[in-house]
Amino acid sequence: MFVDRVQIELQAGRGGDGCMSFRREKYVPRGGPDGGDGGNGGSLILEAKLGVNSLAAFANRHFYRAPKGQPGQGSMRHGRNGKDETLYVPPGTTVIDAQHGFVIKDLTQPGERFVIAHGGKGGHGNARFKSSTNQAPRHRTLGEEPESRAVILELRSIADVGLVGKPNAGKSTLLSRISSARPEIADYPFTTKHPNLGIVDVDMERSFVLADIPGLIEGASEGIGLGHEFLKHVERAGLLVHVVEPAPIDGTEPLQNYQAIREEICEYDASLGERDELLVVTKAELDGADDVARELSEQTGRQVHLISAMTGEGLDTLTDAIMQRVQQRRQALIDAGEDVVMLRPEDAKPTKGEKVAKRRRRVPPHLAGPTAELSNDLQAKDYQDVNESDSDGSDPKESS
């Protein structure tokens, strides 16, 4: 189940109360105050983690509470602190205050984390208030109340490239051919009902993230269809790949479809209309695909890529063109001092002075332990004879 927007309530742990106690022990007159402090309450932490792809974990549970701190006890025993709890969200999650609507934090980098609700501090026991003028204090403080807030978690997927176009234009098929993603594919419109992400490996050192959103139709900016709900997933994409079908099943004109989708994107967000764009005509095996690509190129004045996901025609050229645009954008971000989101944990380069831990090669069980010495010449039945010969210095082959 794909979930990209949830509202949850978070409450940290309450601080433990301080203890009011006096030392009462035989032969120890005037023992004095010995009440311990209460423990601090646990905090709730939000962390962006690679491998978490949606907010489905928060769909059926809307209230989270951290453990509270334990109260103090006599004999100067302090209460145990409540354990902090970490809630994992996908990279690209925006945390919004549900009451006032402002953005609290935008978790874009994997491993980025912050405390969303601080736990209450523990109270002081009466031993804290002992002084020369107050040697028997009968006063303590209670634990502090924790932070509690309602937040909205909204996922805006981090993708380098976003696929847009009409329903049944071949976006999901293209994603399945150039990446390891396996979206649902069928011969009817609106097969894709939620965004799909795939990592496209161009070579050993270059890769990019491709996002496929449900098909757009006219009126999408006003809430018609499915794609309008997921256009936010391409807001972070620096490149849009507009997929045009040469022979739509509804009988519409391909060039008019392109213009209609462009208008809907601009109506939704004007900045999306200014994004870098690549034009792709799919299903090159159909008659008339060449004419559609030529007319689209003449109308827009841009290069149009003609591909076929079924035969593989033009896919390598398209991926190289996309990778070139993505690298240019990444370099521009680096020059501007911004961070580029890593795709996998192994893609992260070690910082200066950081040592890279070498991964130990796992030895198969038959090559570890005593069995590692076995061979065609040395069988398991001869293993005991070898040990005996080592102890007395004789050769078992000579004795046999």
matplotlib code that plots the C-alpha trace (Angstrom):
import matplotlib.pyplot as plt

x = [0.0, 1.4, 0.7, 2.1, 0.2, -0.8, -1.6, -0.3, -0.2, 3.1, 3.6, 7.0, 7.4, 6.7, 9.5, 9.6, 8.7, 11.4, 11.3, 10.9, 12.6, 14.7, 17.4, 16.1, 18.8, 19.7, 22.5, 22.5, 20.9, 19.8, 20.2, 19.0, 17.2, 18.0, 15.3, 16.5, 15.7, 13.2, 14.3, 13.9, 11.1, 11.9, 11.8, 10.4, 12.8, 12.0, 14.7, 14.9, 16.1, 17.0, 14.8, 11.6, 9.6, 6.2, 4.3, 2.3, 3.7, 1.8, -1.5, -3.1, -1.6, -2.1, -0.8, 2.8, 4.0, 7.5, 8.3, 8.0, 10.8, 10.7, 10.2, 13.1, 13.4, 15.0, 18.7, 19.6, 18.3, 17.5, 14.7, 15.5, 15.3, 12.7, 14.2, 14.1, 12.1, 13.0, 10.3, 11.7, 10.3, 11.3, 13.8, 11.8, 9.3, 8.0, 6.9, 4.1, 2.4, -1.2, -2.6, -0.9, 0.2, 3.9, 6.7, 8.7, 11.4, 12.1, 13.9, 15.6, 19.0, 19.1, 20.2, 18.9, 17.1, 15.6, 13.7, 10.0, 8.8, 11.1, 10.6, 9.9, 12.7, 12.7, 11.8, 14.2, 14.2, 14.3, 18.1, 18.6, 17.2, 19.5, 21.4, 23.0, 19.8, 17.4, 18.9, 15.6, 13.8, 10.3, 10.1, 10.4, 9.4, 7.3, 8.4, 7.8, 5.0, 6.3, 5.8, 2.8, 2.0, 0.0, 1.9, 1.2, 3.8, 3.8, 6.0, 7.5, 9.7, 13.3, 13.8, 16.2, 13.7, 9.9, 7.8, 4.7, 2.2, -1.3, -2.7, -1.5, 1.3, 3.9, 5.5, 5.4, 6.7, 9.6, 10.4, 10.4, 12.7, 15.5, 15.3, 14.7, 11.3, 8.3, 5.2, 1.8, 1.4, -1.8, -3.5, -6.0, -5.7, -5.0, -3.1, -0.7, -2.5, 0.4, 4.0, 6.7, 10.4, 13.2, 17.0, 18.5, 22.1, 23.7, 27.1, 29.2, 29.5, 26.5, 22.8, 19.7, 16.3, 13.3, 9.7, 6.6, 3.4, -0.2, -1.3, -2.6, -5.8, -7.4, -8.5, -5.9, -5.0, -8.6, -8.6, -9.8, -8.2, -5.5, -2.3, -3.1, -2.7, 0.8, 2.2, 4.0, 6.3, 7.9, 8.3, 11.9, 12.8, 15.1, 14.2, 10.8, 10.5, 7.3, 6.0, 3.8, 1.8, 1.7, -1.7, -3.9, -6.6, -9.2, -8.6, -7.2, -4.3, -0.8, 0.2, -2.9, -2.4, 1.1, -0.1, -3.0, -0.7, 1.8, -1.1, -2.2, 1.4, 1.7, -1.7, -0.6, 2.8, 4.3, 7.8, 7.2, 6.5, 9.9, 11.8, 14.2, 12.2, 12.9, 10.3, 9.8, 7.6, 7.0, 5.8, 8.1, 7.0, 3.6, 2.9, 3.0, 5.3, 8.0, 5.6, 4.4, 8.0, 8.9, 5.8, 6.4, 10.0, 8.9, 6.2, 8.4, 11.8, 13.4, 14.9, 12.4, 13.6, 11.8, 11.8, 10.2, 10.0, 9.0, 12.0, 14.5, 14.9, 16.4, 16.5, 20.3, 20.3, 17.5, 19.2, 22.5, 20.7, 18.9, 22.1, 23.9, 21.1, 21.1, 24.9, 24.7, 22.1, 24.0, 27.1, 25.1, 23.9, 27.4, 28.6, 25.8, 26.9, 23.9, 24.0, 23.2, 21.1, 22.9, 21.0, 22.5, 24.6, 27.6, 27.4, 28.3, 31.9, 33.9, 34.7, 38.2, 40.0, 37.3, 38.5, 36.5, 35.9, 36.7, 34.0, 35.3, 34.7, 32.4, 34.1, 31.8, 31.1, 33.0, 36.1, 36.1, 37.2, 38.6, 36.9, 39.1, 41.9, 40.0, 40.8, 40.8, 44.0, 42.9, 39.5, 37.5, 38.4, 42.1, 41.8, 42.3, 45.4, 46.9, 46.5, 48.1, 51.0, 51.6, 51.9, 54.5, 56.2, 55.5, 54.0, 50.6, 51.3, 54.4, 52.6, 49.9]
y = [0.0, 3.4, 6.2, 9.7, 11.8, 11.1, 13.0, 11.7, 12.9, 12.7, 12.8, 12.5, 10.9, 12.7, 13.3, 11.2, 12.8, 13.6, 11.7, 13.1, 10.8, 10.8, 8.4, 6.2, 3.8, 2.3, 4.0, 6.8, 9.8, 12.7, 10.8, 13.7, 13.9, 11.2, 11.6, 10.9, 12.7, 11.5, 10.3, 12.3, 11.3, 9.8, 12.0, 11.2, 11.5, 11.5, 10.2, 9.8, 6.3, 4.7, 1.7, 3.3, 4.1, 5.2, 6.3, 3.1, 2.3, 5.3, 4.6, 2.5, 4.0, 7.7, 8.2, 7.7, 8.1, 7.8, 6.0, 8.2, 8.7, 6.7, 8.5, 8.8, 6.7, 6.9, 6.3, 8.8, 6.4, 8.3, 7.2, 5.6, 7.8, 7.0, 5.6, 7.8, 6.4, 6.9, 6.9, 6.3, 8.1, 8.1, 10.7, 13.6, 13.7, 17.2, 17.6, 20.1, 21.5, 20.3, 23.2, 26.2, 24.7, 25.8, 23.5, 22.3, 20.3, 19.0, 15.7, 15.3, 13.7, 10.1, 9.9, 13.4, 13.4, 15.8, 15.7, 16.4, 16.1, 16.6, 14.6, 16.2, 16.7, 14.7, 16.3, 17.0, 15.0, 16.7, 16.0, 18.7, 21.4, 20.6, 23.6, 24.9, 26.8, 24.0, 20.7, 18.9, 20.0, 18.7, 19.8, 18.1, 18.9, 16.9, 15.8, 18.2, 17.6, 16.5, 18.1, 17.0, 18.0, 16.9, 16.9, 16.0, 13.9, 14.5, 12.6, 14.3, 11.7, 12.5, 11.8, 13.2, 12.6, 12.6, 10.9, 12.8, 12.2, 11.0, 7.7, 4.6, 6.6, 3.9, 5.5, 2.4, 0.2, 2.6, 2.5, -1.3, -1.5, 0.9, 0.2, -2.8, -1.4, -3.6, -1.5, -2.8, -2.7, -3.3, -2.3, 0.0, 3.6, 4.5, 1.2, 3.2, 4.3, 5.5, 6.8, 4.2, 4.9, 3.1, 3.5, 3.5, 2.3, 3.8, 2.3, 1.3, 4.8, 6.7, 6.3, 8.4, 8.0, 7.9, 8.6, 7.5, 9.2, 8.3, 9.7, 13.2, 14.3, 17.7, 19.3, 17.6, 20.9, 21.2, 17.7, 15.6, 12.2, 10.5, 12.3, 15.6, 13.9, 12.8, 15.8, 16.8, 13.8, 15.4, 18.8, 17.9, 16.5, 18.7, 17.1, 16.2, 13.5, 14.2, 10.9, 11.3, 8.4, 8.5, 6.8, 7.3, 4.8, 7.6, 9.0, 12.3, 14.2, 13.6, 17.2, 18.5, 16.0, 17.4, 21.0, 20.1, 18.3, 21.2, 23.6, 21.4, 21.2, 25.0, 25.5, 23.2, 24.9, 27.5, 26.5, 23.0, 24.5, 26.1, 22.8, 21.3, 18.9, 16.0, 15.0, 11.3, 9.7, 6.0, 3.0, 3.6, 0.3, 1.8, 3.4, 7.2, 7.5, 9.1, 11.7, 12.5, 12.9, 15.2, 17.4, 17.7, 18.7, 21.3, 22.7, 22.9, 23.5, 20.8, 17.4, 14.6, 11.1, 8.2, 5.0, 1.6, -0.1, -3.3, -3.6, -1.5, 1.1, 4.4, 3.4, 3.6, 7.0, 8.3, 7.1, 8.7, 12.0, 11.9, 11.1, 14.1, 16.5, 15.0, 15.4, 19.0, 19.7, 17.9, 19.9, 23.1, 22.2, 21.4, 24.8, 26.5, 24.8, 22.5, 18.9, 16.2, 13.4, 10.0, 7.1, 4.2, 4.0, 2.8, 5.9, 8.2, 9.2, 9.1, 12.4, 13.6, 11.5, 8.9, 5.3, 3.0, -0.3, -3.2, -5.8, -9.2, -12.0, -14.6, -18.1, -21.0, -23.5, -26.3, -24.2, -23.1, -25.1, -28.7, -29.5, -26.9, -29.4, -32.2, -33.1, -36.0, -37.3, -36.5, -37.9, -37.5, -41.1, -40.2, -37.1, -38.9, -40.7, -37.4, -36.0, -39.1, -39.0, -35.3, -36.2, -39.1, -37.7, -40.7, -40.6, -42.4, -43.3, -45.2, -47.2, -48.1]
z = [0.0, -1.0, 1.4, 0.8, 3.4, 7.0, 10.1, 13.4, 17.0, 18.9, 22.6, 24.3, 27.7, 31.0, 33.4, 36.6, 39.9, 42.5, 45.8, 49.3, 51.7, 54.8, 55.8, 58.6, 59.8, 63.1, 64.9, 62.3, 64.0, 61.9, 58.6, 56.5, 53.2, 50.6, 48.0, 44.5, 41.3, 38.7, 35.3, 32.1, 29.7, 26.3, 23.2, 19.7, 16.8, 13.1, 10.8, 7.0, 6.1, 2.8, 2.0, 3.5, 0.4, 1.8, 4.9, 5.1, 8.5, 9.9, 8.1, 10.8, 13.9, 14.5, 18.0, 19.2, 22.8, 24.1, 27.5, 30.6, 33.1, 36.4, 39.7, 42.1, 45.3, 48.7, 49.4, 46.6, 43.9, 40.7, 38.4, 35.0, 32.0, 29.3, 26.1, 23.0, 20.1, 16.5, 13.7, 10.3, 7.2, 3.6, 2.3, 0.9, 3.8, 4.8, 8.4, 8.7, 11.8, 11.7, 13.7, 12.1, 8.7, 8.7, 7.7, 10.7, 8.8, 5.4, 5.6, 2.2, 3.1, 4.2, 7.8, 8.5, 11.9, 14.4, 17.7, 17.0, 20.6, 23.6, 26.7, 30.0, 32.5, 35.7, 39.0, 41.9, 45.1, 48.5, 48.7, 46.1, 48.4, 51.4, 52.7, 55.8, 56.6, 55.5, 56.7, 56.6, 53.4, 52.9, 49.3, 46.0, 42.4, 40.0, 36.6, 33.7, 31.2, 27.7, 24.4, 22.4, 18.8, 15.8, 12.6, 8.9, 7.1, 3.4, 1.1, -2.0, -3.6, -4.3, -8.0, -10.5, -13.4, -13.5, -16.2, -17.2, -19.9, -20.8, -19.5, -21.4, -23.0, -22.1, -19.0, -16.8, -19.7, -20.2, -16.4, -16.4, -19.4, -18.2, -14.5, -12.1, -11.1, -12.0, -12.0, -13.0, -16.8, -18.8, -22.0, -20.4, -19.1, -15.4, -14.8, -12.6, -9.5, -7.4, -8.2, -8.9, -8.4, -10.1, -10.2, -13.6, -13.7, -16.8, -16.0, -13.0, -11.7, -13.1, -12.1, -11.5, -9.9, -12.2, -11.0, -12.9, -11.8, -12.9, -16.2, -16.4, -18.2, -18.9, -15.7, -13.6, -12.0, -10.8, -9.2, -12.1, -12.6, -10.5, -11.5, -9.8, -6.4, -7.2, -9.1, -5.9, -6.4, -9.4, -7.7, -6.6, -10.0, -12.0, -15.4, -16.8, -19.5, -21.4, -22.9, -26.0, -27.5, -31.3, -31.6, -28.5, -28.0, -27.4, -30.9, -29.8, -31.5, -30.0, -30.4, -28.7, -25.9, -25.4, -25.2, -22.9, -20.4, -20.5, -19.6, -16.7, -15.3, -15.5, -13.8, -11.0, -10.4, -12.7, -11.7, -13.1, -16.5, -16.4, -15.6, -18.1, -20.3, -22.7, -25.3, -26.0, -28.5, -27.6, -29.5, -32.5, -34.0, -34.8, -38.2, -38.1, -35.0, -37.2, -38.4, -34.9, -33.7, -36.6, -36.2, -32.4, -33.0, -35.5, -33.2, -30.1, -31.7, -29.5, -30.1, -29.8, -28.9, -30.7, -28.7, -28.5, -25.2, -26.9, -29.4, -27.3, -30.1, -28.8, -25.1, -24.8, -26.5, -24.2, -21.0, -22.0, -22.8, -19.4, -17.6, -19.2, -18.1, -14.6, -14.2, -15.3, -12.7, -10.0, -10.8, -10.7, -7.2, -6.0, -7.4, -5.5, -2.3, -2.0, -1.1, -3.7, -2.3, -2.5, -4.1, -2.1, 1.1, -0.9, -3.1, -0.2, -0.4, 2.9, 4.5, 5.0, 7.5, 7.6, 7.1, 4.9, 6.6, 4.3, 4.1, 5.3, 2.8, 4.2, 4.1, 3.1, 5.9, 4.2, 4.0, 7.6, 10.6, 10.5, 7.2, 5.4, 5.5, 3.8, 0.1, -2.2, -0.7, 2.9, 3.7, 7.0, 8.0, 7.8, 9.9, 13.2, 11.8, 10.8, 14.3, 15.8, 13.3, 14.2, 17.9, 17.4, 14.3, 12.0, 8.6, 8.3, 4.7, 5.6, 8.3, 5.8]

ax = plt.figure().add_subplot(projection="3d")
ax.plot(x, y, z, "-o")
ax.set_aspect("equal")
plt.show()
